[in-house]
Amino acid sequence: MKRVLFVCGKNRLRSPTAEQVFSTWPGIEVGSAGVNADADEILTGGMVSEADLIFVMEKTHRAKLTRRFKVQLKSARLICLDIPDDYAFMDPELVRILEARVPKFLPTI
């Protein structure tokens, strides 16, 4: 089972949406977190080290993650989805974008 982590700034809109959208994808366990200090679920080194695949929503999230968790990131694949903070939780357009960009990186059964 692959562990997939979705990361945004505050873990309120984009990454929780991605977690919900892919929660039933076969062969993966999903989680989400935020890189900001005021995130609902703050990203930890343990989360990073346990992940096989990490999706960040913006380049700034990738920069913060790699700066803070360089050692823990050694084995995870890190992918930037380039999704701006313009969407509400479960916004249909956000779901469409996620469904278009994420599956090609996920395992197939």
Secondary structure, DSSP 8 states (H G I E B T S, - for coil): -EEEEEEESSSSSHHHHHHHHTTT-TTEEEEEEESSTT-SSB--HHHHHH-SEEEESSHHHHHHHHHH-TTGGGS-EEEE----S---TT-HHHHHHHHHHSGGGS---
